[in-house]
Amino acid sequence: MIERLTPPGVPTPRAPYSPAVRAGGFIFVSGQGPFDAETQQWSFGDIGHETRVVLTNIKRILEGCGASMADVVKVGVFLKDRNDFAAMNAVYAEFFGDQKPARTTVEAQFAVPEMRVEIDCVAYKP
């Protein structure tokens, strides 16, 4: 069974996608940018700030689906500037600690040019 999920307290999608999709025991979280769920506005700043906003959104989405950051098995990180890697990685480590999912990090160009980071993930929670 496939469920398209929009948990309460997460950013409202501004395009035709679901924040999360559950397929069997997997939860696929759509790419999250630095969008403040409370104000429903962009929250641009340095890479540390934006990474924290993005991972907080992902954490809320997962919790709304009955999962946690510890259930994440794969992460995709997209950076505007590869020179932001170390600062992004420091914040990323705060959210994942010893639970280290598989990860891909690439430099990318965004549709919203002010964005510095976008992150998506897959979690497993049967």
C-alpha positions as a printed NumPy array, in Angstrom:
array([[ 0.   ,  0.   ,  0.   ],
       [ 1.163,  3.55 , -0.749],
       [ 0.193,  6.461,  1.494],
       [ 0.864, 10.097,  0.65 ],
       [ 1.379, 11.949,  3.922],
       [ 1.322, 15.574,  5.057],
       [ 1.843, 15.454,  8.832],
       [ 0.668, 18.452, 10.879],
       [ 3.272, 21.101, 11.742],
       [ 5.397, 20.686,  8.624],
       [ 5.93 , 23.125,  5.741],
       [ 2.996, 23.238,  3.341],
       [ 4.106, 22.067, -0.108],
       [ 4.182, 24.877, -2.657],
       [ 4.257, 22.486, -5.59 ],
       [ 2.519, 19.226, -6.541],
       [ 4.26 , 16.799, -4.165],
       [ 3.731, 15.092, -0.82 ],
       [ 6.118, 15.834,  2.069],
       [ 6.332, 12.078,  2.653],
       [ 5.201,  8.88 ,  0.984],
       [ 5.008,  5.572,  2.845],
       [ 5.451,  2.484,  0.681],
       [ 5.437, -0.666,  2.755],
       [ 7.973, -0.178,  5.53 ],
       [ 9.748,  2.691,  3.782],
       [ 9.098,  6.413,  4.229],
       [10.363,  8.647,  1.433],
       [10.772, 12.282,  2.525],
       [10.721, 14.87 , -0.25 ],
       [13.598, 17.323, -0.554],
       [13.333, 19.986,  2.118],
       [14.678, 23.499,  1.793],
       [15.051, 26.105,  4.544],
       [11.327, 26.795,  4.843],
       [10.053, 27.684,  8.319],
       [ 7.053, 25.476,  9.144],
       [ 5.665, 27.959, 11.676],
       [ 5.77 , 31.105,  9.532],
       [ 5.397, 29.295,  6.171],
       [ 8.191, 31.558,  4.862],
       [11.718, 30.942,  3.61 ],
       [14.372, 31.184,  6.332],
       [17.604, 31.937,  4.517],
       [20.893, 32.409,  6.335],
       [24.31 , 30.845,  6.567],
       [24.709, 27.138,  5.812],
       [24.514, 26.172,  9.501],
       [21.191, 27.961,  9.937],
       [19.684, 26.553,  6.748],
       [20.857, 23.003,  7.498],
       [19.269, 23.201, 10.961],
       [15.941, 24.411,  9.502],
       [15.968, 21.668,  6.861],
       [16.814, 18.841,  9.284],
       [14.236, 20.096, 11.788],
       [11.634, 19.878,  9.007],
       [12.744, 16.351,  8.149],
       [12.622, 15.33 , 11.812],
       [ 9.053, 16.702, 12.138],
       [ 7.93 , 14.927,  8.973],
       [ 9.392, 11.624, 10.16 ],
       [ 7.86 , 11.993, 13.624],
       [ 4.505, 12.756, 12.003],
       [ 4.857,  9.447, 10.153],
       [ 5.718,  7.519, 13.322],
       [ 9.465,  7.352, 12.651],
       [12.618,  9.117, 13.847],
       [16.008, 10.21 , 12.581],
       [17.365,  6.863, 13.832],
       [15.181,  5.129, 11.209],
       [16.8  ,  6.989,  8.286],
       [18.699,  4.645,  5.973],
       [19.646,  7.006,  3.103],
       [20.14 , 10.776,  2.814],
       [20.694, 12.995, -0.202],
       [22.334, 16.364,  0.509],
       [22.401, 19.052, -2.162],
       [24.676, 22.058, -1.575],
       [24.784, 25.293, -3.541],
       [28.499, 25.628, -2.727],
       [30.734, 22.628, -2.01 ],
       [32.785, 24.896,  0.277],
       [29.834, 24.733,  2.726],
       [30.37 , 20.993,  3.239],
       [32.195, 21.157,  6.599],
       [29.726, 23.583,  8.194],
       [26.736, 21.587,  6.88 ],
       [28.321, 18.363,  8.105],
       [28.78 , 19.741, 11.643],
       [25.041, 20.471, 11.973],
       [24.144, 17.199, 10.21 ],
       [26.159, 15.273, 12.839],
       [24.097, 16.895, 15.628],
       [20.924, 15.391, 14.163],
       [22.246, 11.909, 13.375],
       [24.925, 11.311, 16.043],
       [25.964,  7.663, 16.009],
       [23.074,  6.747, 13.684],
       [24.902,  7.231, 10.397],
       [22.72 ,  6.559,  7.34 ],
       [24.144,  6.069,  3.868],
       [24.554,  9.47 ,  2.209],
       [25.246, 11.232, -1.06 ],
       [26.339, 14.879, -1.124],
       [26.477, 16.861, -4.355],
       [26.853, 20.453, -5.438],
       [23.666, 21.663, -7.139],
       [21.883, 24.635, -8.598],
       [18.452, 25.365, -7.083],
       [15.191, 26.684, -8.521],
       [15.163, 29.106, -5.557],
       [18.573, 30.78 , -5.999],
       [18.835, 32.016, -2.375],
       [18.805, 28.435, -1.015],
       [22.107, 27.005,  0.179],
       [20.973, 23.432,  0.97 ],
       [18.236, 20.887,  0.257],
       [18.049, 17.454,  1.862],
       [15.865, 14.414,  1.227],
       [15.876, 10.99 ,  2.846],
       [14.458,  7.489,  3.057],
       [13.572,  5.905,  6.399],
       [12.609,  2.33 ,  7.223],
       [ 9.882,  1.812,  9.801],
       [ 7.843, -1.388,  9.253]])
